């Protein structure tokens, strides 16, 4: 899950089911990317008219780590 905003957590939490981080990370096994700079990607999509791409991000493999630079890549 990726976002270009600071935090989407307060808006997606549920009082009975817990917060989004718990669901996305632990139950779904997905990564969370916040504050991604997507302006260059948007400009490229507008310029060539292709809005389909493959986005991937591989975090650092650090035992006990709680955050990591995303090492994000986009392939068009």
C-alpha positions as CSV (number, residue, x, y, z in Angstrom):
1,X,0.0,0.0,0.0
2,X,1.5,3.3,-1.0
3,X,0.5,6.9,-0.2
4,X,1.9,10.3,-0.9
5,X,0.6,11.7,2.4
6,X,2.1,11.7,5.9
7,X,-0.2,9.2,7.5
8,X,-3.3,7.4,6.4
9,X,-3.5,5.4,9.6
10,X,-6.0,7.7,11.6
11,X,-8.5,7.5,8.7
12,X,-8.4,3.7,8.2
13,X,-8.4,2.4,11.8
14,X,-11.4,0.6,13.2
15,X,-12.3,0.6,16.9
16,X,-13.1,-3.1,17.0
17,X,-10.6,-4.5,14.4
18,X,-7.6,-2.4,15.2
19,X,-5.4,-0.2,13.2
20,X,-4.5,-0.5,9.5
21,X,-0.8,-1.2,10.2
22,X,-1.7,-4.4,12.1
23,X,-3.9,-5.7,9.3
24,X,-1.8,-4.7,6.4
25,X,1.6,-5.7,7.8
26,X,0.8,-8.7,10.0
27,X,-2.3,-10.3,8.4
28,X,-1.8,-9.4,4.7
29,X,2.0,-9.3,4.6
30,X,2.0,-6.1,2.6
31,X,4.4,-3.2,2.9
32,X,3.3,0.3,3.7
33,X,4.9,3.3,1.9
34,X,4.1,6.8,3.1
35,X,5.3,10.1,1.8
36,X,6.3,8.7,-1.6
37,X,7.3,11.4,-4.1
38,X,5.1,10.5,-7.1
39,X,5.3,13.8,-9.0
40,X,7.9,12.6,-11.5
41,X,5.9,9.4,-12.2
42,X,2.8,11.4,-12.7
43,X,4.6,13.8,-15.2
44,X,6.0,10.8,-17.1
45,X,2.5,9.2,-17.3
46,X,1.0,12.4,-18.6
47,X,3.8,12.9,-21.1
48,X,3.6,9.4,-22.8
49,X,-0.1,8.7,-22.0
50,X,0.8,5.3,-20.4
51,X,-0.6,5.0,-16.9
52,X,0.2,1.3,-16.3
53,X,3.4,0.4,-14.5
54,X,4.9,-2.1,-12.1
55,X,5.8,-0.7,-8.7
56,X,8.0,-2.7,-6.3
57,X,9.7,-1.9,-3.0
58,X,12.1,-4.2,-1.1
59,X,12.8,-3.2,2.6
60,X,16.0,-3.9,4.4
61,X,16.1,-7.4,5.9
62,X,16.9,-6.4,9.4
63,X,16.0,-8.6,12.4
64,X,13.8,-6.6,14.8
65,X,13.6,-3.7,12.4
66,X,10.5,-1.5,12.5
67,X,11.1,0.7,9.4
68,X,13.2,0.8,6.3
69,X,14.0,2.9,3.3
70,X,11.7,1.4,0.6
71,X,14.2,1.0,-2.2
72,X,11.2,1.7,-4.5
73,X,11.3,1.0,-8.3
74,X,8.9,1.6,-11.1
75,X,9.0,-0.2,-14.4
76,X,7.0,1.1,-17.3
